[in-house]
Amino acid sequence: MNIGIIGTGSIVGKHAQAIAEIDGAELVALYNPKPESAAKAKAQFGLPVFTDLNEFLNVPDLEIVCVCTPSGMHLETGLAAAKAGKHLMIEKPIEINLQRTDELISACSESGVKLAVIFQNRFTEDYKKLKKAVSEGVFGRLLMGNAYVNWFRDSAYYSTSNWKGTLQADGGGALINQGIHTIDLLLDLMGEVKSVFGQVQTTLYPIEGEDLGAAIVNFKNGALGNITSATALYPGYPERIEIFGTEGSAILEAGKLTAWNVKGNTESIKPTENAAGSGASDPTAIGHQLHLEQWRLFVKAIKEDLTPVVDGKTARKSVELIRAIYFSSKEGKLIEFPFSDKT
């Protein structure tokens, strides 16, 4: 299957590495409207890099388009690709608000193309073990699920970018950019949200979005949850998920299980070989192996007409929760679900 990538930023290298290791898939072209950036990408990847979107979408036999632009630019290029009949793999978040998210999901449905969103942390062996245990009721009735993304970015992270931390292109700050990966896992484990109360602050850097956020979540199953997400907490600690039930608990840190306690069970934790790595203080400190796993499954979903593991509807849930946290902080009140941006 021939694959093209929209965008030429740092994350594109992970996708290129992953695609190169998939039998029956090939990266054939890239797109960046800026001639200087396109020239650099051509030198780096040795592939055609287009500055005209229509020319890119008309590359012969192009079947899949991967969108790696700033978050608030996913919709426009995604719509063009979907209308051209290309399957879509989009970097997280799917978009920066629910209106733009829903427009993109609808366009893919109307065009009959597959839509998947990159949440590669779902594919560590330890996360899959944790998910299976929760699904099978190993920990009993769920009581609490916590997600902590207490990270740090230095001032250059924002000052050298024209989009990070902006409302228009990033959609906010630490929650929607950094925290969303772990929030996605929390929702996958804990289920649907009933309500949330959140607060965000901009404490360290002169950005439009937040560098500090916290929320208390009420899940429909009766469990409670806590979320923190930041880019201002030096030196930055590995992201962490805690799951507590009536029969036991587990902790997942940077993709590795660090605690596993079930009543009446003496099972020990075995070291994990392929954890995700953590971007706690360096956003590039991750490998490509988990992207590879998600890409393999997406290609399989297209060939066998399956629903992608993280489709548009699934990816929408984390955007809904984060947008509700932002609205809760602005209004100073509890937000009930389902939540609408138009509330």
N, C-alpha and C positions, 0 to 999 in steps of 0.2 A: 504494500500500500504506500502510495506517495504522500508525503507529509510536508507541509509548509508551515513556517512560524512567522507570526506577526509580532514584531518587536525584536530588538537585538541587545537587550540588557543582560546583566550578569546571570540571571536565572536560565537564559537560553542555553548556556553551556551544559547545564544539567540535563535539559531535554535532549540536546544533541547527542550527549553520551548515551542516554537511555535508548534513544531510537536506533543508534548504531548497533546496539546489542540485540535487537529484535529481528528474528528471522522473518523475511517477507515484508519488511517495512524499511523505508528509506526517506531520509530528509533530502528534499530536492530543491528547496528555495526558501528565502527569507524576504521579509518586507520591512522597510523603515523609510518613511517619507523624507527624512533628512539625508541629503546626498553625502555629507561627511560621515555620518554614522553608518550609512549603507556601505561606503567604501571600506571602513574599518572592519565591518562584519564580513565583507567579501574576502578580505585578506585573512581574517581569522578562521573562517569556516571553509573557504575555497569553494563556495557555492554561489549561484546567481542570487543577488540581493536587489530586489525591485524597490523603486521609489514611487511607483504608480500602483495603487491597490488593484485596479482592474486587470492590469497586466499580470500581477501576482496571482490573482484568482483564476486567470486563464492559462496558467501553466498546464501543459498537456497532462492529463490523467491525474491531476491533483485531487486527492480524495479527502484528506483530513487537514484542517487548519488548527494550529495551536496559537492561542492568543496570549501574548506575554507583554502587553502594554501596561502602563499605569492603570490601576484598578478602575478609575472613572472613565476610561476610554475603551472598556471592553464592549460596550453596547454597539457602538457604531461599526466597528470592524467586524464584530460578531454577527450583526444583522446582515452585512454585505456578504459574509462568507456563507451564512445559512441560506440566503436567497439564491446564492450561486450553487447550492446543493452540496456544500462541503460539511462533513461531520466536524464537530467542534470540541476541542479540548481547551479549557480555559484555566489559567492560573487563578488561584484564590485571591480575593473573594470573587464570586461570580459577577457581582457589580456592587456599587456603593450604596444603593438604596433599593427598596422593594419595587418601586415603579419601573426602574430600569431593569431590574432582575426579571420581573414578570414579562416585560416586553421581549427580552431575549429568549426566555423559555418558550413563549408563545410562537416566536418566529421559527425556532427550531422544530417545534411540533407541526406547524403549518407546512414547513418545507420537507418534513419527513426525514430529518437528519438526527443523528445521535448527538447528545450534549453531555459532556462530563466535565467535572471541575476538580482541579488538583488539590487533594488533601492526602498527601503521600504518607502522613504519619499513621494512617489507618492500616498500613501494611507491614509494620514491624511484627515479628513473631510474638513478642510479648503482648502487644496490644491485641492481636488476634486471640491469644490465649485468654486475656482478660475479658474481651467481648464475649467469647464462647461461654465463659464461666458465668457472667452476668445473665446471658440469655438462658442458660440452663438452671438458673436459680441457685447456684452454688453458695452465694453469699446471703441467701434468703431474701426477705422483703427489703428492698432498698430504702435506706434511711437518709443518706446524705451523699452527695457527689460534689467534689470541689475541684476547681481548675485554677492553678496558679502559674502565671507567666510573668515572673518578676525579673525582667530583663533590663539591660542597659545598652544605650547607644550614645556614643560621644557626639559632640556638637557638629562635627563634620558630616555625620550621617544625614542630618537635615540641611545644613548650610550648603552642601555640595549638590543638592538635588533641587530641581524646580517643581517637584510634585509630592515628595514624601511629607506627610504631616499636613497637607492642604485638604480643605474640604471638598473641592471640586475634583481633584485627581486621585486622592487617597481615601476620601470619604470620612476622614477622621484621623486617628492616630494609633495608639498602642493596641486598642481592642480590635479594630477592623483590619489592621495590617499584621501585627505580631500575634495577638491573642487568638485570632480566629481559628488557627489550626487546632489548638487545645480545646477551644469552645466546641468545635465540631466533634471532637472525640467525646466530650462530656455529654453532648446531646445524643450522640449515637448510643452511649451507655445508659443514660438516665431516662430518655424518652421525651415526650412532649412537655412543653412549658405551660404552666397555668398563669403565672404572673412574675414580675420582676421589679425590684427597686434598685436603682443604680445611681452612682455619682461618678463624674469624671472631672479631672482638673488638668490644667496646663501649668506645670510647676517649675520646670527647669529650662525649657527651650522656647524661643519665640516662634512657636508654630500655631496654626489655626486649630489643629486637632489636639487630642489629649495625650499627655505622656504618663498619665496615671489614671487608672479606673478601677472601680470595685462595684460588685453587685451581689445581692441576695436573691436567689431564684427559688420559686415554688414550683415543683414539678407536678404534673397531673396525677402521678402515682402516689402523691402524698409526701415524697421526699423533699428535703431542703438542699440547697446548694450555695456555695460561695465561689465567686470569681474575682480574681485580681489580674490585672494586666498593666504592664508598665514598660517604658523605655528609659526611666529616670532612676532606677534602683541599682546603684553601683555595688559590686562589679557586674551584676547579672548572674542569676542562678538558673539551673536547668528547669525547664517547664515540668510541671508536676500535676498528676491527677490522683485524687484520693476517692476510693469507693468504699462506703460503709453500708453493711446490711445487718439484718438480725442474726445471721449465722457466721459473719466474718467480714474481712476487709482486705483491701489490696492497695498498693501505691505503685504508680507508674511514673518514672522520672526519666526524662530524655529518651523515651521509648523503651526503657528497661524496667522490669518489675524489680522493685527494691524491697517490697514487703508483700507477704501473702499469708494470711492467717484465717483458717477456717476451723470452726469448732469441731473437735474430734478428729482432725486431720493433721498429720505431721509432715505433709509434703514440703520439701525445701525448694528454694528458688535456684534454678540452674542458670549459669551465666549465658548471656545472649550474645550471639556473634554479630547480628546485623541490625542493631538499633539505629535510630534515625540520626544520631548526633544532635547537638543542641545549638541553636543560634542565640544563646543567652547573651553573649557579648559580641558575637561576630555573625552577621547574617549569611556569610558564605561558608560557615563551618558545618555544612551538611554534604552528604554524598549524593550520588545519583541513583543508587540502587532501589530506593523506594519509588522514585519516579519511574524507573524501569518496570517495576511490578505493576504500577497503575497503568502505564502505557500498554503493557502486554494484555492486561484485562480489557482495556478499551478496544484494542484491535480485535480481540476475541469477540467482544460484544457486537462489533460492527459485522464481522464475518458470520456470526451465528444468530444475529438479530436478538441480542439479549439487552436487558437494561443495564447501563453502566453502574458500577459500584457506587459512585457518587454522582448521581445525575443532577439536573437542574433543580428539581423539587427538593432533593435532599440538601443541596448546597444552599438553598434559599433559607433554611432554618437558622443557620448561624447568622446570616444577615438580619433576619427578623429580630433575633434576640439582641444583637448589638445595637441595632437601630432603636429598639425599645429601651435599652439602657441609656442611650443618648437622650431620648425623649424624656425618660424618667428624671435624669439629672437636670434637664432644662426646666421641667415643670415641678420638680420636687414632689413627685407622687408615685404611688404604685401603679404599674402598667399591667392591665389584664390582656390575656391572649385570646384569640388571634389579634396581632397588632398590625395596624396599617400606618404607613408613612403619612397618610392624609389626615390622621387623627388630630 
